[in-house]
Amino acid sequence: MLVLKDLSIYRGKFCVLEGANLSLQKGKVYALLGANGAGKSSLMKAIFGEIKHKGEISFVGETLNFLQQYTWRKSIGYMPQDNNVDVSLSVLEVVLLGLMDSLGVYIEDEKVRLAAKIMQELGIIHLAQRDIMDCSGGQRQMVMFAQVLVKNPKLLLLDEPVSALDMRYQCILLNYVRKYTIKKDLITLMILHDISLAVQFADELIVLSDSKIAAKGSARCVLTQELIEKVYKVLANIFYDDRNFPVVVAKEAI
């Protein structure tokens, strides 16, 4: 379980998040929603131990301590929003960098096979020998996702993991996230701007607004016209598809 207790995050004197309390369960995918500047990335960075916070963050009984960041991060797979790679390495080498903590002068065949298996499942094995600098933005995003998975994390933090992907690869990546989360019984928290993707692939939504957690729960319970208006400053209609998933259609900004 990942637990946030009275969590507050400040950037200078500006309060990004105040007094947040949250419990996330194993085997579930959570989508973090909110308008631009709501603090989604800051919250994710705080959980990873990248920025300071007030309050408590604990995962499987261990509390985040800035003196033990290296140990804390070992079980976390974090994919930040900015995944620029400016070195000339093959795609396979970039994926293997996810195992940097355990890599030596010689890379065992087992680790190469693991990386290749993940790349195969993600549909990018054909890129294995290509220079990462020659890959498109969407291809790089898939490569960095594979790099995160190869370390076998217990907690997945994904900041806009599909922002550069076309519709097909959005489905491939997010379907894999769901299956992987269930198979490994881990916790996945991902930031998404596309509400329809969040509805389809997340078990629960967490909505940030006005430095607070405005709502948490299933999409059907959370997504209301009132919440969309408050959080996104948009008038919207909400319909339901053949799976009974809510579909949000924006009408106009207010």
Beta strands, then each sheet from edge to edge (+ up, - down):
strand 1: 2-11
strand 2: 14-24
strand 3: 28-33
strand 4: 54-59
strand 5: 62-63
strand 6: 76-79
strand 7: 155-159
strand 8: 187-191
strand 9: 204-209
strand 10: 212-217
strand 11: 234-240
strand 12: 246-253
sheet 1: 2+ 1- 4+ 5-
sheet 2: 6+ 7+ 8+ 3+ 9+ 10-
sheet 3: 11+ 12-
end
